Amino acid sequence: MPKISVLFPTYNTKEEHLREAIESVLNQTFSDFEFIVLDDCSPDANVEKVVKSYTDPRIRFYRNERNLGISQTRNKLIDLASGEYLAVMDHDDVSLPERFEKEAAYLDAYPDVGVVSCKAEKFPHGGLTRNPENDKEIKLAMMRSCAITHSACMIRKSVLADNNIRYEEEYSPSEDYALYIRLMSKTKFHNLPEVLFRYRWHADNTSHKQRDKMRAATFALHALVKTEHPALYNEFLLRATHVSRVRLFGFVPVFKVETRGYKTKLYLFEKLLLLSFKRSAKLQEGQ
């Protein structure tokens, strides 16, 4: 049984992007993995042709008989996997050579951690992801948005199997965020501080093409996280800083109101503190 199963869904992938992604997996310093490619019934047969042009015996190619969508395809990949750890990998991104080695080593060293990811570089335009590293801060950040780069993460398979947690189609294309919300009470998370992954940012990204659907799914997940993790959500609210401004003629900021937890401060011209007061916990809860 391999240590790692690489879960690689494809659909209408550009050949140059697909080859770069595949080769980044095959060039990993950690070699004990199976590479499972599942095509979601692409109308173009080129994906299968490209994948099968590689003769590495670790590659296993499958094709859905009909288009299932990303959540069901990800779940099917999990069912096909035999590895202890699941390395998520999207069809147009790039894993740097030491990604699998370092993520697997972290899961080996910390058996209470079920999900590990890393810092990612966005390309070709540059920039880095800025997610917190430790479990508590990641989970607090999850109250607002997904704080783990999904396509760069490695998941302990037993955590999913033992808790019967799967990707949920109703939350696609934010199925990764939903998965983490379900896992929050079951395991610990960690983000490695090193850049071990390159996330391709282009017009065909799900983030671009399904922006409205993703926004609606994220809104629904905010409601879910409040229900499933009320204590964490309250702590998040207490830590969060909310700022509003009163502008003269709609342009010049005259007053700034800054609220953090129960404390509110009123500033004149952004810097001069005029007033500071603390609301009671009962008043805060009643709002």
C-alpha atoms as one frame of an Amber mdcrd trajectory, in Angstrom:
protein
   0.000   0.000   0.000   1.457   3.418  -0.933   1.943   6.052   1.752   0.229
   8.774  -0.298  -2.614   8.782  -2.800  -2.523  11.789  -5.126  -6.096  12.820
  -5.988  -6.102  14.537  -9.383  -9.469  15.480 -10.958  -9.435  16.749 -14.548
 -11.901  18.408 -16.881 -11.138  20.122 -20.199  -7.627  20.938 -19.036  -5.263
  22.804 -21.356  -2.485  20.466 -22.416   0.399  22.693 -21.321  -1.157  23.205
 -17.876  -1.939  19.510 -17.506   1.587  18.439 -18.399   3.121  20.947 -16.002
   0.875  19.712 -13.175   1.544  16.013 -13.871   5.296  16.517 -14.106   5.337
  18.457 -10.836   3.845  15.360  -9.152   6.224  12.924 -10.845   9.211  15.088
  -9.834   8.479  14.948  -6.093  11.376  14.010  -3.791   8.941  11.672  -1.988
   8.242   8.736  -4.295   5.967   6.359  -2.348   2.656   7.412  -3.880  -0.062
   6.342  -6.285  -1.213   8.972  -8.761  -4.962   8.692  -9.413  -6.274  10.777
 -12.309 -10.055  10.934 -12.723 -11.459  12.798 -15.702 -15.006  14.094 -15.274
 -16.156  13.118 -18.779 -14.336  15.873 -20.677 -15.830  16.282 -24.171 -12.285
  16.496 -25.510 -10.405  13.163 -25.432  -7.075  14.997 -25.253  -6.892  14.744
 -21.437  -6.773  10.943 -21.583  -4.246  11.058 -24.413  -1.925  13.360 -22.460
  -2.149  11.362 -19.221  -1.508   8.062 -20.997   1.551   9.504 -22.722   3.331
   9.124 -19.359   4.526   5.582 -18.654   5.134   5.957 -14.913   3.509   2.873
 -13.278   2.242   4.967 -10.359  -0.300   6.699 -12.639  -3.830   5.246 -12.758
  -6.291   6.874 -15.154 -10.085   6.702 -14.836 -12.907   8.471 -16.647 -16.452
   9.128 -15.428 -19.078   7.758 -17.796 -21.024  10.980 -17.321 -20.203  14.361
 -15.873 -20.584  14.135 -12.082 -19.338  17.546 -10.993 -16.349  18.300  -8.804
 -17.710  17.145  -5.415 -18.767  13.692  -6.580 -15.552  13.353  -8.563 -13.477
  14.185  -5.470 -15.453  11.611  -3.442 -14.889   8.974  -6.110 -11.161   9.712
  -5.982 -11.203   9.128  -2.210 -12.921   5.779  -2.772 -10.245   4.790  -5.295
  -7.397   5.752  -2.937  -5.484   3.180  -0.900  -2.886   5.486   0.676  -2.688
   6.569   4.302  -2.570  10.231   3.259  -4.511  11.995   0.494  -2.591  14.658
  -1.437  -5.091  16.972  -3.108  -3.857  18.315  -6.437  -5.775  20.282  -9.050
  -5.217  19.775 -12.756  -3.532  23.082 -13.578  -1.467  23.846 -10.469   2.137
  23.001  -9.591   3.525  21.206  -6.537   7.111  22.156  -5.760   9.463  19.143
  -5.394   9.467  18.865  -1.579   5.739  19.357  -1.013   4.767  15.690  -0.452
   7.877  14.945   1.603   7.341  17.823   4.013   3.574  17.488   4.368   3.799
  13.722   4.976   6.601  14.239   7.499   4.418  16.688   9.419   1.479  14.263
   9.546   3.862  11.507  10.679   5.218  13.701  13.466   1.809  14.990  14.646
  -0.816  12.217  14.614  -3.462  14.553  16.061  -3.286  16.706  12.889  -5.640
  15.561  10.143  -5.051  18.269   7.529  -1.800  19.998   6.602  -1.242  22.533
   3.843   1.399  25.123   3.015   1.995  28.629   1.804   1.291  28.975  -1.914
   2.542  31.305  -4.611  -0.021  32.674  -7.051   1.210  32.699 -10.615   1.762
  34.102 -13.164   0.931  37.439 -11.491   2.706  36.859  -8.176   1.653  37.112
  -4.548   1.479  34.621  -1.682  -1.375  33.155   0.331  -1.498  34.552   3.868
  -3.229  31.904   5.957  -2.470  31.443   9.688  -0.264  28.507  10.667  -1.571
  27.017  13.921  -4.790  25.124  14.523  -6.626  27.650  16.701  -5.895  30.613
  14.446  -6.852  28.647  11.322 -10.188  27.683  12.864 -10.913  31.244  13.943
 -10.083  32.437  10.409 -12.504  29.817   9.076 -15.329  31.834  10.626 -14.793
  34.352   7.818 -13.326  32.382   4.890 -11.472  29.230   3.920  -8.034  29.439
   5.570  -6.391  26.373   4.019  -5.248  26.201   0.394  -7.171  23.115  -0.653
  -5.230  22.138  -3.770  -2.031  22.234  -1.685  -3.300  20.198   1.260  -2.724
  16.654   2.484  -5.471  14.888   4.453  -5.216  11.900   6.769  -7.632   9.481
   5.107  -8.705   7.866   8.386 -10.099  11.200   9.631 -12.566  11.243   6.748
 -13.417   7.536   6.986 -13.811   7.431  10.777 -16.183  10.403  10.788 -18.007
   9.625   7.524 -17.128  13.064   6.122 -17.327  13.659   2.379 -17.381  16.547
  -0.063 -20.914  17.969  -0.267 -22.307  18.851  -3.664 -24.752  21.411  -2.292
 -21.816  23.652  -1.329 -19.905  23.403  -4.635 -17.779  25.160  -5.764 -16.863
  25.823  -2.108 -16.921  22.116  -1.267 -13.429  22.352   0.236 -14.522  25.026
   2.738 -17.513  22.852   3.712 -15.240  19.841   4.221 -13.028  21.792   6.609
 -16.014  23.084   8.577 -17.164  19.485   9.079 -13.639  18.470  10.147 -13.038
  21.321  12.587 -14.386  19.457  15.629 -12.778  16.161  14.574  -9.110  16.979
  14.057  -6.408  19.650  14.046  -5.192  21.740  11.105  -1.787  23.175  10.236
  -0.328  25.370   7.488   3.401  24.991   6.858   5.149  28.380   6.538   7.133
  27.382   3.450   6.101  27.949  -0.158   5.648  24.408  -1.479   2.955  25.042
  -4.070   2.118  27.299  -7.010  -1.549  28.160  -7.605  -2.354  29.069 -11.200
  -4.533  32.185 -11.375  -6.238  32.609 -14.755  -9.573  33.383 -16.392 -10.656
  29.716 -16.420 -10.267  29.281 -12.642 -13.360  28.162 -10.778 -12.916  31.307
  -8.682 -13.449  33.388 -11.831 -15.938  31.332 -13.818 -18.301  30.525 -10.939
 -17.908  33.668  -8.863 -21.626  34.172  -8.156 -22.166  30.518  -7.284 -19.117
  30.552  -5.021 -20.359  33.694  -3.277 -23.747  32.062  -2.612 -22.103  28.877
  -1.318 -19.809  30.850   0.974 -22.786  32.772   2.365 -24.507  29.453   3.149
 -21.323  28.166   4.790 -21.123  31.209   7.052 -24.548  30.205   8.378 -23.339
  26.605   8.769 -20.218  27.534  10.698 -22.228  29.663  13.157 -24.485  26.676
  13.832 -21.778  24.015  14.087 -19.172  26.047  15.998 -20.973  28.726  18.072
 -18.229  29.096  20.692 -15.546  29.662  18.073 -17.797  32.067  16.202 -18.369
  34.151  19.343 -14.623  34.239  19.990 -14.083  35.331  16.410 -16.569  38.187
  16.864 -14.810  39.293  20.052 -11.459  39.383  18.272 -12.672  40.966  15.051
 -12.267  44.700  14.491 -15.049  46.505  12.631 -14.403  49.997  11.285 -16.909
  52.498   9.914 -16.398  56.125   8.884 -18.471  59.285   8.667 -17.341  61.350
   5.689 -17.849  65.048   4.988 -19.456  65.529   1.569 -18.986  61.787   1.103
 -15.209  62.140   0.717 -13.369  63.540   3.751 -13.352  61.088   6.717 -14.316
  63.122   9.803 -15.175  60.409  12.312 -13.978  56.810  12.565 -15.839  54.281
  14.728 -13.756  51.229  15.634 -15.384  48.268  17.395 -13.474  45.264  18.718
 -15.477  42.832  20.816 -17.273  44.814  23.498 -15.080  47.930  23.114 -15.907
  50.874  20.841 -13.677  53.877  20.114 -14.585  57.103  18.330 -11.814  59.007
  16.512 -11.706  62.463  14.941  -9.843  62.571  11.638  -8.709  58.942  12.012
  -6.216  59.507  14.855  -7.573  61.773  17.626  -9.415  59.614  20.183 -12.602
  61.364  21.317 -14.447  58.632  23.161 -13.974  55.061  24.326 -16.597  52.878
  25.988 -17.335  49.235  26.713 -20.699  47.595  26.151 -21.964  44.856  28.437
 -21.845  41.236  27.343 -25.646  41.000  27.612 -26.078  43.914  25.222 -23.617
  42.335  22.792 -25.435  38.985  22.871 -28.782  40.651  22.289 -27.683  42.278
  19.050
